[in-house]
Structure formats: C-alpha cells, structure tokens
Amino acid sequence: MSTTLEPVAITADAAREVSKIMASKDIPEGYGLRIGVRGGKGCFGVSYYLGFDKKKEGDLEYTVNSIPVYVAKAETMYLLGVELDFYEGADARGFTFNKE
C-alpha cells in the first residue's frame, strides 16, 4: 500500500541513477530505496543516508518513477523539504541531498 505523502523529492537524474544501480547490482525483488537520517542530537544536525532494503513495519512507502521508496515514519519530519539529486561532473559524481 502506498501513501500519497512524499517527504523526500527525488529528481529525474537521481531516479535514473537509482534504477541503473538496482538493475546492475541485481537488487532482489521486494527491495526498494531506503532514505533516512542519522544523528540530530545537539548542534550537529542530521546526516542523510541511502540504501536498498525491504519495507519494515512503521515505514511509509511511496513510488517515484517505478522505484519503491521506504522512509521510517519517525524520520519523516527530518526529511520534509529534502530533495535527492544526482550530480555527475568533472569534479565529482554522486547523490546529493538538498534542503529547501
């Protein structure tokens, strides 16, 4: 069951790269992209992470460009207004998290 709440925006470039990774790394059926946060204590703020995982109890689930995305419900408030993007340039290549 998918929810309409999408706490994280995902750009088309990021969605394409996730799809490529899922295909090339043979991510098993039933797995999706997990987006979450770590930290958040004191003045250090939070850091974001990505991974491939199965849906867990208490997760919110939504679909972006045919990619299942899982977010722990308790982390949703830290992810509101965050955009996942993918950058590929001469100086660097990788996923980035941008906060509005």
ROLOZA-123706 format. One record per residue (C-alpha): residue number from 1; x, y, z. Coordinates in steps of 0.1 Angstrom, whole numbers, plus 5000, padded with zeros to 4 digits. Each point is the difference from the previous one (the first is absolute). Layout:
<sites>
SITE  num     u     v     w
SITE  NUM     X     Y     Z
...
</sites>
This chain:
<sites>
SITE  num     u     v     w
SITE    1  5000  5000  5000
SITE    2  5014  5034  4990
SITE    3  4994  5032  5018
SITE    4  4997  5034  4982
SITE    5  5023  5017  5024
SITE    6  5034  5004  4984
SITE    7  5024  5015  5027
SITE    8  5030  4999  4975
SITE    9  5000  5013  4965
SITE   10  5020  4980  4975
SITE   11  5013  5016  4968
SITE   12  4998  4982  4967
SITE   13  5038  4997  4999
SITE   14  5000  4983  5034
SITE   15  4972  4977  4991
SITE   16  5018  4989  4968
SITE   17  5032  4993  5020
SITE   18  4981  4980  5026
SITE   19  4984  4980  4973
SITE   20  5034  4993  4984
SITE   21  5014  4989  5033
SITE   22  4971  4977  5008
SITE   23  5004  4983  4966
SITE   24  5038  4997  5000
SITE   25  5003  4988  5036
SITE   26  4971  4975  4997
SITE   27  4981  5015  5029
SITE   28  4975  4973  5010
SITE   29  4963  5002  4993
SITE   30  4981  5016  5029
SITE   31  5029  5024  5008
SITE   32  4998  5037  4996
SITE   33  5019  5032  5006
SITE   34  5002  5008  5037
SITE   35  5006  5037  5009
SITE   36  5007  5009  5036
SITE   37  5018  5022  5025
SITE   38  5026  4995  5026
SITE   39  5009  5023  5028
SITE   40  4980  5030  5009
SITE   41  5013  5005  5035
SITE   42  5015  5032  5012
SITE   43  5013  5025  4975
SITE   44  5013  4974  4975
SITE   45  4967  4997  4981
SITE   46  4991  4969  4980
SITE   47  5017  4982  4972
SITE   48  4981  4982  4973
SITE   49  5006  4965  4987
SITE   50  4988  4978  4971
SITE   51  4999  4962  4997
SITE   52  4980  4971  4986
SITE   53  4978  4982  5024
SITE   54  4967  4982  5005
SITE   55  4970  5019  5014
SITE   56  4998  4999  5038
SITE   57  4972  5004  5024
SITE   58  4994  5037  5005
SITE   59  5014  5011  4967
SITE   60  4983  5024  4976
SITE   61  5001  4987  4965
SITE   62  4996  5020  4967
SITE   63  5011  4995  4964
SITE   64  5020  5024  4979
SITE   65  5006  4990  4963
SITE   66  4992  4964  5008
SITE   67  5025  4999  5029
SITE   68  4986  4990  5034
SITE   69  5012  5024  5027
SITE   70  4999  4992  5037
SITE   71  5003  5025  5028
SITE   72  4997  4993  5037
SITE   73  4969  5018  5013
SITE   74  5020  5014  5029
SITE   75  5025  5016  4977
SITE   76  4975  5017  4977
SITE   77  5001  5034  5017
SITE   78  5038  5002  4994
SITE   79  4996  4993  4963
SITE   80  4972  5025  4992
SITE   81  5013  5025  4974
SITE   82  5030  4978  4991
SITE   83  5008  4992  4963
SITE   84  5021  4971  4989
SITE   85  5020  5008  4969
SITE   86  5028  4984  4980
SITE   87  5030  5021  4989
SITE   88  5024  4989  4973
SITE   89  5028  5024  4991
SITE   90  5037  5001  4994
SITE   91  5007  5007  5036
SITE   92  4976  4975  5017
SITE   93  4973  4975  4995
SITE   94  4973  4989  5025
SITE   95  4968  5005  5018
SITE   96  4993  5032  5018
SITE   97  4974  5011  5025
SITE   98  4987  5036  4996
SITE   99  4979  5017  5026
SITE  100  4976  5027  4990
</sites>
